[in-house]
Amino acid sequence: MIVKKITKDDTKNYRQIRLEALDKNPDSFGTTYQEEVIKTIEQFRDRIPVDNNNFILGCFEDKHLIGIVAFHQESRIKLRHKAYISSMYIQQEYRGKGVGKLLLNELIERAKAINDVEILLLDVVKNNVLAKALYLSLGFQTYGTEKRAYKYKNEYFDLEFMCLQIK
């Protein structure tokens, strides 16, 4: 398995895995499959960052994209010590095999190399126990909860906010 930054050349594979994530785990993301599937390949290409302070990592096995995670650093002066982890997804058949840990460890190391970044933030649907266990195993701590943060098909989902101090 290889972890690398997703580039514009990976747009087709990125679009495919992102739509799969939204389709198979609709309660875990703030957007829906229906909202994303209508977007063009060019719109997905435009969402792939090209700088070091914002990126999407992909885990590849034999050129097949099996997992993704996004990183975004705040740009405003008072906030650039913070960065956000989002859009984490591992294909079902690869879960429990260390892919998530591999992606997050690489993301954390890249974040540590960015001078201003001191803290990583993420949110996770409270009932996603496997993802929470992964984050906790890497040292993330819960610092808050938003009740009824998502509503999907008349069901509410709480979000837990987690952080990791890296500097």
N, C-alpha and C positions, 0 to 999 in steps of 0.2 A: 504494500500500500504506500502511496505517495501523497503527501499533503503539499499543496501549492496554492498560490493566489490564482483565483479565477480571472481570466482575461477576456477581452471582447471576443476572442476566438472560441471561447467556451460557451458562448451565448445560447446556442441550441441545447446543449446539455444542461446548462443552468436553468433555462426555462422549463425543461422537462422535469427536473427534480423538484423545482419550486412548485410547479403545478401538482406533482405527485404528493408533496408534503401537505399542501392545502386540501387536496382531495381525501387523503387517507387519515389526516389528523386535523379535521376542521376546527376542533375546540382549542387547539394549541396556538393559533395565530390570530392576529388582529385584523386580518383581511380574509376574504373567502376565495375559493376556487372560481366562483362565478365572476367575481370582480377582476381576477387576474387572467383568466383564460381568454378574455376578449382583447387583451393587450397584444400588440404586434411584437414580432421578434426584435424590431428596432427599439421599441420601448423597453424591452428587457435588456438589450445591449446598452442603452443609455443609463440603466441602473447599476451597471458594473463600474465601480470606482476605479480610477487609474492612479491614485496617489497612495503613499504609504500610511497616511493617517486614516484612511477609510479603505476597507478591502473586504473581499469575500474569499474565504479559504474553501477549497474543495479537497476532499479525499478521493483519490482515484485508485481503482484496482484494475489493472490491465486496460487503461484508458477509459474505464467506465466510472462515471461520477457517482459515488455511493453515499456521500455526505457533504453537507455545507454548513457554514457558520459565517455570519457577517460581523464586522467590526466598524464602529463609527466613533471618531473622536470629536468632542465638542470643539467648535472653532472660536467661540467668544473668549476673550481674555480671562474673565473670572471663572470660566467653566472648562477650560481646556485641560485641566488636570483630571477630567473624567472622560471615560469612553464607554460605549455601550456594545454589548454582545446581543445579537438578535438573529432570528431566522434559522436557528439550529435545527437541522433535520438529518437523520440517518435512515437509510432505507431499511425496511423491516428485517430483511434477511441478514443484515449486518449488525443489528443491535445486540449488545451484550458481548461484542467481540473486541472492544477497545477502540473503536473508530471515533466515538465521541470524545474520549479522553485524548486521543491522538490529535484531533482537531483543536480542542481547547488548549492543550499544552503548547501547541505551535502558536496559537493566537496569543496566549499569555506571554510567551517569549518575544514575539514581535511587539507586543504592547510595551514590554519592559524596555525595549530598545528605542522607544519614542520618548524623548526627553521629558515632555510635560506630563505624560500620563502617569497618574498615581493610583487611580482606583478604577476598577472595572465594575460595571453595573449590568444587570439583566433582570428580566422578569420571566416568570414561569407560571403556567396554570397550576394552581394549588394541588389539583388531583393528579398531576403528572409526576408520580412518585419516582419513576426511573430517572427522569431528567433531574429532579431535585437531588436524588442520591448521588448522581454524577457530580453536580455542582458542589454539593457538600464535601464530597471526597477530595475535591481540588482546593478546599479552603474557603469557598464562598459561604457567607452568612446571610441569613434572612434579616432584613431590617424593617419590613413593613408588609402590609397586605392591603389590597384594594378589593373590597367586596363587590361582587356583581360587575366586575370590570368588562367582561364580554357577555353578550347575549346572542345565542345562536339557536335557532329553531325553538324559541320559547324556553330555553334553558340558560341559566346564568352560571358563569365561571369566575371564581376569585383568582386574582393574580398575587403571587408573592414576589416581592422585590428582594434581590440578593446583591451582595457586593463582595469584592475581593480587593484588599489593599495590596498593591504590588510594589510600592515604594514608600 
